[in-house]
Structures are given as structure tokens and as C-alpha cells.
Amino acid sequence: MKAGVNYVRQSFAVASSDQNLIGSTFEEDYQRGLRHGIKFTQQLIVLPAWNNTDAISAIGNALLTMPVYKRANFTLGVIDNYLHNPPPGFKKNSFQATLGLTYILR
């Protein structure tokens, strides 16, 4: 568990919705080794603001890494971003799925 203080400037296409936010950062990381060298990593970050209690954002991601051949790995991941108070016309939630192939240099 990690915690901290942050400053965020939210800026959207609608200029009247720009905000300067001061708040906290709370982060939780989790890692787990599975069979056959497979690794699972998960992270959750919550960013509540002190000067605007409606300005809460959160980021969650998960990553599964599987060895394919020697130093090559296949990765499958998801990322979810949440913004509690977006201006009109913007969605509160965005979701992304990622696929990747990585090679480890030694």
C-alpha cells in the first residue's frame, strides 16, 4: 500500500470545466507467480481531491505474462480508468484491452 499527496490539472475540450485539484493518492499493488512461469500483476490507484469532493478518479489494471519461448513472453492486459465528474459529453469510464509480445534482454 502506498499513499501520497498530488496536484492534478484536469483540462478538457470544454474550457469552463478546467480544474486545479489537490488531493491524495492511494495505491495497492498485487503480484502472484503461477505455474509454468506465468505471472499475474494487478494495480489499483484511487485519487480523491480535497478541494472538490466530486473530483474522484481511479485507475485499475491487470496484466498476465506468459513465457512463450526462452526469453520471449506474451502479455495480456486490461486497463480501466474512471473519472467521477467529467464535463457534459464525456464518459465516466474508459476500458482498454492490450496484447503484447516482449523479449527480455540480459
C-alpha positions in Angstrom: 0.0 0.0 0.0 1.3 3.4 -1.0 -0.1 6.8 -0.2 0.8 10.4 -1.1 -0.3 13.9 -1.9 -0.7 15.1 -5.5 -1.7 18.0 -7.7 -3.7 17.4 -10.9 -4.8 19.9 -13.5 -7.8 18.5 -15.3 -8.3 20.0 -18.8 -11.0 19.1 -21.2 -12.1 20.4 -24.6 -14.7 22.5 -22.7 -12.6 25.3 -21.2 -15.1 26.1 -18.4 -14.5 22.6 -16.9 -10.8 23.0 -16.2 -9.8 22.3 -12.6 -6.8 22.5 -10.4 -7.1 19.7 -7.9 -5.1 18.9 -4.7 -5.6 15.5 -3.2 -4.4 12.2 -2.1 -3.1 9.1 -3.9 -3.8 5.6 -2.6 -2.2 2.7 -4.5 -2.4 -1.0 -4.0 -0.2 -3.4 -6.0 -0.5 -7.2 -6.1 1.7 -9.8 -7.8 1.4 -13.5 -8.0 3.6 -16.2 -9.6 1.6 -19.0 -11.1 2.6 -22.4 -12.6 4.9 -22.6 -15.7 6.4 -19.2 -15.1 3.1 -17.3 -15.6 2.9 -14.0 -13.7 -0.2 -12.0 -12.7 0.1 -8.3 -11.7 -2.7 -6.1 -10.5 -2.8 -2.4 -9.5 -5.5 -0.1 -8.2 -4.9 3.7 -7.8 -7.6 6.0 -6.2 -7.1 9.8 -6.4 -9.7 11.7 -4.3 -9.4 15.5 -4.3 -9.5 17.6 -1.2 -10.7 20.9 -2.7 -13.5 19.3 -4.8 -15.1 16.2 -3.2 -16.8 15.3 -6.5 -13.4 15.0 -8.3 -12.5 11.4 -7.7 -10.7 9.3 -10.2 -9.5 5.8 -10.2 -7.3 3.6 -12.3 -7.2 -0.2 -12.3 -5.1 -2.5 -14.4 -4.3 -6.2 -14.6 -1.6 -7.9 -16.6 -1.0 -11.6 -17.3 2.5 -12.5 -18.6 3.2 -16.0 -20.0 6.5 -17.3 -21.3 6.4 -18.4 -24.9 9.9 -19.3 -25.9 13.2 -18.8 -24.0 13.2 -15.0 -23.2 10.0 -14.2 -25.2 6.8 -13.5 -23.3 3.2 -13.0 -24.3 1.2 -10.4 -22.3 -2.5 -9.8 -21.9 -3.7 -6.8 -20.0 -6.7 -4.7 -19.2 -6.8 -1.0 -18.0 -9.9 0.7 -16.6 -9.9 4.5 -16.0 -12.8 6.1 -14.0 -13.5 9.8 -13.6 -16.4 10.7 -11.3 -17.1 14.3 -12.6 -16.5 14.6 -16.3 -18.0 17.5 -18.2 -21.0 17.0 -20.4 -20.3 14.9 -23.4 -17.5 12.9 -21.8 -17.9 9.3 -20.4 -17.1 8.5 -16.8 -15.4 5.2 -17.7 -12.9 4.1 -20.3 -11.7 0.5 -20.8 -8.8 -0.8 -22.8 -7.5 -4.3 -23.5 -3.9 -4.8 -24.5 -1.9 -7.7 -26.1 1.8 -7.8 -26.4 4.9 -9.8 -27.1 8.0 -8.9 -25.1 11.6 -10.0 -25.3 13.9 -9.8 -22.3 17.5 -8.6 -22.9 20.2 -9.8 -20.5 
